Amino acid sequence: MLIVDNSMRVLPPLDPPLELQEIAGLLDRGGKDVGEDVCIVQSGQLAILSAESERLRNFRAIAHCAPTACVSAKQGLLIMLCPNCQGEFSTIEAIIAHLNAQSTCWPSNARNTSHTPATGHRHPHSGYIFGTGKNMLDKLEDDEYAYRRRANPYYPFPDEGKWQLGKFLVENLTQTQIDKFLKLKWFNTRPRPSFTSKDQLLGWMDALPCFTEWKVSNLEFTGYKTTQPIELIWRDVLDVIKQLFSDPTFANHMSFDPYIVETGGQREYSDYMSADMAWKIQDHLPVGTTQVPIILGSDKTPVTRVTGGLEMHPVFITIGNIDSEVRSKAMLRAWRCVGYMPIVKFKVHPDYQTILQARLWHKCMDLIFANLKAAASEGCFMPDPFQHLRYVFTPLIAHICDLPEASMIAAVSKNASPVTMATQKEFSDGILHPPHTGRHTLQLIINLCKTIDPWDLDKFQKAAKAIYLSGVHMPFWHDWKYACPSVFLAGKILHTGHNFFFDHPLNWIKETVGNHELDARFTVQHKRVGMRHFAKGVSHVKDIQRTIVASIAGAAPPRFIHAIRTLINFIYLAQNPVHSPDSLKSMAQALSDFHSFKDAIIDAEARRGKGSAKEDFYIPKLKLLQSFCSTVERLGSLMQFSANVTERLLIMHCKDLFVRTSQQSKDFALQCVRILNRQESMEIFDVLLHSRGALLVNAIHAEDEDVTTTNPALSWVSRVLPDEVKSVHGPRPVRNHFLKGILSGDALTTFQLNVTPDYKPLSLVDIHTKYSLPDFDIALSSFICHSSQSTGEDTLWDGRHGRFSTWNKFRLQLRSSFQPRIIMPSRVIQAYLPSDIFPFGNCNTVLVDTMGDDGQTRSRIAQVRLIFQPMIQRGSNLDLPTYLSTPLLYIQFFHFITSPHEQLELAMWSVYVQDNAGNRYRHGAVVPVTDVTHAVELIPCFGEKAASGVSSATCLESYERFLLNNFADKESYQSFSTEFV
């Protein structure tokens, strides 16, 4: 049996089977009543959702191999259908017993006999329910026009078409452009919209319901003048949090209790609720309370150049109760903008500009989050999406930002770490220093203010810098209970890890290898669909982490390569969505190895300053890497705090917003407020329309079961409106080929080919000539002979006279090696026949499982040269045996030559194409397509210098030795680091 916890993280199968009481204890406490809510959940997920039972709502059974599981109500009883055999069961006990039974209906090849047992428990004193309340949609019924919308859901618009037109005009045109549109002569012969002017249209938009309205506050710094008025655009954050916490579109994607899960005796760290900090804070809260963890994100961005180069500092917020997979997608509205803080120029000496701007930022933050800080100290009541009233506290757990902003937030100087006590000269020592706690910073500020007036900027700033402070005397977090910069300034993968690589190791590599040689190595690498290829070299780009280690082999000293490889090891490990003590130990070891080998970078004179080589590593971001492991233990996986989201939010909430203003600076802030309020109202109105039964816009796909990455609103509406077209605007979908594709034997991989072949019918001679495969017939005969012996199925079909269908490509789709319930985007495997551009064909490499002479299964690297299937000609009475009835591959093998332990600087497998006599030869074989387990990337062993006359179209045939790149992507890294090795 497979189960999944409330945060939607799959727990492995349990052996021996758990009793119901054990599962209930692992997932939740609560009543046993069964309510009337029912749902259908796609992609093999069986969910029990009840309006009355918290325990039932938190329980989910997962069936990986079943397309659909159903929960329905019959005559007041809850009837559950088995996701495999569709048998009916009236109780949870019955379906659990059925799934655990020895005679279970699970397919035998889907039963995992090498699973690791998982155990877990939730915090015993969290998440009590104190009554009922109104969720977000219930509160919309309090709107003054709600009674009109019972008759016309689009009110004040007469119908859906007018609403969509009005929304389009307001979202995309300025007011002047709207007026011009409505006055077009085109309307002289056509019906006009029901709104006749832009004022009427905007008036209707202003009449839509809005929860938390935006406002403008004017601020002043007594004694300090600015070039422009200080206008803060903001809204009540506590109201925003109440709206987020009660939004029913996130109902199936929220956690309310800290929990601990152990797999194989190893503690797991994933979302915040699984980490130490959630548990510790809950221990200090009153019994029965619920945490609403606050996560902030901010970045400076230019708003518009027309209005005098105005800049604003937007601040975004979300809550840690929402699953990180939902929070990580900016389009899903799990993040909300709560403030646009001005960045103004003070009429002071340049030396004091930064300190005054930093103090202004903290003052604005203090104003915006005042109510939220009060809730963190005293608590408040909030309804959740299920209309349950909870007593909540709002601790600040993370603030996503870049390093300069982190220093400003922590109120420390640039030559000190914002999270540890390390200073500049200690940035390269590889030691984890004690945390730079907020209490320590505040005590230093208090002591300084006792002797120097904080507004005597010259003296105060100099004294502050002497003790590694920035000069901010009232940081916004000083009275936010449980908030400490050493904790909430969590490690950011994008800014700390990736940007550190781009700014430093990549430059070291360019200095050592040379731009020209580096370009030559990247341009000749084999192209793969879905992977970026650098046809013009890489000296001008940054996105090369995944191939850089194998590409510089032979062109840099081994110790230098070892240092670079350990850094990339660390960055890849840090991106794990689920961590354990072992993975954290591997992270720490990788960083320790870098410090052991970093002297090779100095020896190569690769670290350079202005005109000369440097002999130090005084790099602030390098020191921040040291705190990643402790951050995971405190807050959970670092990927839930990725800055990718905030950068997307900047585009969505800032740059597109201010284009629609009249660009007049005198009332710029008021224009922004009106636009923001209308935007908020339109988004809420869309959700309201969906809940009332209006058809949703089919922006993803007509069949939502084919899409595995969707807006949470889709899964919610699919329960509310099961008979409607259910699709909403969202990110690019991931098509689920597990539903209709060809499954591998273990049901963990699926393959998809087009229904119509690219070529048919082809004879054996055609294949020999078109694909240049002279030994294809020998390989096919060997496959038929071996398969016939092993299966006992004989065949009269003769390949010498038969016909074949062939394809140019197929798709391979896997489940995530980190979280098996997540289906990864499919990979395209190509096998194009030779052409003028590709003289040897355009054929990709894969990892296949093959049976050896001793009967043992082994993994081998091979190039797919042909995708085919035998055909039965019309009128023939022959039947193809099973082993010829599915698509087959003709592949050519590479031979392993060295293992990762034999090349420690690379830690990669290497393969070659020679036979025992030293001749260039690759043995061919025919295998079922289901024997393929992964798409792999081979990078040539270039030696000291890349060969001339080789291109990306010929590199796999021109070089004799290759490296199996385990950094091709995060999934490959995980697989080759565990399963394959």
Number of C-alpha atoms within 10 A of each C-alpha: 23 16 21 20 20 21 24 19 17 18 23 19 21 16 13 9 17 16 13 14 11 14 18 17 16 19 25 24 18 16 11 11 12 20 16 13 17 19 22 18 20 20 23 21 23 25 24 25 24 20 16 18 17 21 22 24 22 24 22 20 21 20 23 21 20 21 17 21 24 21 22 18 15 9 6 10 13 21 19 23 18 22 23 19 12 14 13 16 17 16 13 16 12 14 18 18 16 18 20 21 13 9 8 14 16 21 12 10 12 14 13 12 9 7 13 15 16 20 19 18 18 21 17 17 16 23 24 20 18 15 11 14 19 18 23 23 18 15 14 19 16 11 15 11 15 16 13 12 15 12 9 14 21 22 19 19 19 14 13 16 12 16 21 13 11 21 18 11 16 21 15 14 15 16 19 11 15 18 15 12 16 16 14 9 9 11 12 9 7 8 8 12 17 15 17 12 17 21 13 12 22 18 14 17 22 17 15 22 24 19 17 18 17 21 19 17 12 9 13 12 12 6 6 10 14 13 9 15 14 20 22 22 24 24 21 19 20 21 15 18 20 18 21 25 24 25 22 23 23 24 19 22 19 21 24 23 27 27 26 18 20 17 16 11 13 14 19 24 28 25 28 29 27 24 24 19 21 24 21 12 14 22 14 9 19 14 14 18 23 27 29 27 22 21 20 23 24 23 18 18 17 14 21 19 10 12 14 11 10 17 18 22 19 24 23 21 22 22 26 23 25 24 24 22 15 21 22 19 19 20 17 18 20 22 23 21 23 22 26 26 24 22 21 19 17 18 12 12 7 10 11 15 14 15 19 21 18 21 22 21 20 22 16 22 18 20 15 23 20 16 14 24 25 17 20 24 16 14 19 16 17 25 24 26 23 20 20 20 21 24 22 26 28 26 24 25 25 25 25 26 27 20 20 12 18 21 22 24 23 26 29 24 21 20 18 24 27 30 27 20 17 23 19 15 14 19 24 18 15 17 14 17 18 12 18 21 18 22 13 11 21 16 11 16 21 12 10 18 15 9 9 14 11 19 14 9 16 12 13 21 20 14 16 22 16 11 15 20 25 26 30 26 24 17 23 23 20 18 15 20 17 20 20 22 27 21 25 24 25 27 34 26 23 19 19 22 23 17 17 18 24 17 12 17 20 22 19 22 24 18 15 20 21 14 16 12 17 22 20 22 25 25 18 25 24 21 19 19 11 10 11 10 18 20 15 12 18 20 17 9 11 14 15 17 20 17 19 21 24 25 23 27 21 16 19 16 17 18 19 24 26 23 26 26 24 24 23 23 19 23 22 22 20 26 18 19 18 19 23 19 15 12 16 20 11 17 24 18 15 21 21 18 19 22 18 14 18 19 17 17 22 18 13 16 16 24 21 16 9 6 6 10 14 15 15 15 20 17 16 23 20 20 27 22 24 21 22 24 22 15 21 26 22 23 26 27 28 25 23 23 27 22 23 17 18 25 16 14 25 24 12 13 17 20 15 14 19 18 15 19 20 16 16 12 15 11 11 16 20 17 17 21 18 16 21 20 20 26 20 18 20 21 14 18 19 15 18 20 16 22 18 14 15 17 17 19 14 14 13 21 17 13 11 22 17 19 20 17 21 21 22 21 24 20 23 21 23 20 16 17 19 13 10 14 18 25 24 21 17 19 15 11 16 16 19 21 22 25 17 12 16 19 19 18 13 15 17 20 22 26 23 20 16 11 7 10 17 13 12 15 15 17 16 17 16 14 20 14 12 13 19 16 17 13 12 21 18 13 18 20 16 14 18 21 14 12 17 16 11 9 11 10 14 13 15 9 18 11 17 12 9 15 20 21 18 23 22 20 21 18 18 25 25 23 20 18 19 15 15 16 20 15 23 19 20 20 18 18 24 23 25 21 20 17 12 7 10 15 12 18 22 24 25 24 25 21 19 24 17 15 12 10 7 6 8 9 12 11 16 16 24 24 24 26 26 26 26 26 20 22 19 15 12 7 6 7 8 12 13 17 18 12 16 19 13 15 22 21 23 22 26 19 22 24 18 17 14 15 15 14 11 13 14 14 20 26 22 22 21 24 23 21 22 16 13 7 7 8 9 13 16 17 15 21 21 23 20 20 24 21 19 24 19 22 21 20 26 25 22 26 22 20 14 13 16 20 15 8 9 17 19 19 19 19 20 25 13 14 17 17 21 24 25 21 25 25 23 17 16 17 20 20 18 19 16 17 13 10 8 11 10
